[in-house]
């Protein structure tokens, strides 16, 4: 079951083959190293475009969002695997 978080995070991302993928994110003074990106999708809300990344670190699954307008990252949801 996913738990709603919706908090800002810091992210280190990789840019390969014209794709952006998060590699590490920092939340609540802890670094989470992403082992797998499961799904990437986008959504428009008004003029703002959001990219959503469903990722996991081996212990938990996370849904991260990135705003192409504000360039801010958020941890949207989290679930134990």
Secondary structure as the mmCIF struct_conf table of DSSP 4:
data_model
#
loop_
_struct_conf.conf_type_id
_struct_conf.id
_struct_conf.beg_label_comp_id
_struct_conf.beg_label_asym_id
_struct_conf.beg_label_seq_id
_struct_conf.end_label_comp_id
_struct_conf.end_label_asym_id
_struct_conf.end_label_seq_id
STRN STRN1 UNK A 3 UNK A 16
TURN_TY1_P TURN_TY1_P1 UNK A 17 UNK A 18
STRN STRN2 UNK A 19 UNK A 27
TURN_TY1_P TURN_TY1_P2 UNK A 28 UNK A 29
STRN STRN3 UNK A 30 UNK A 33
STRN STRN4 UNK A 36 UNK A 45
TURN_TY1_P TURN_TY1_P3 UNK A 46 UNK A 47
STRN STRN5 UNK A 48 UNK A 56
BEND BEND1 UNK A 58 UNK A 59
STRN STRN6 UNK A 60 UNK A 67
TURN_TY1_P TURN_TY1_P4 UNK A 68 UNK A 70
STRN STRN7 UNK A 73 UNK A 80
#
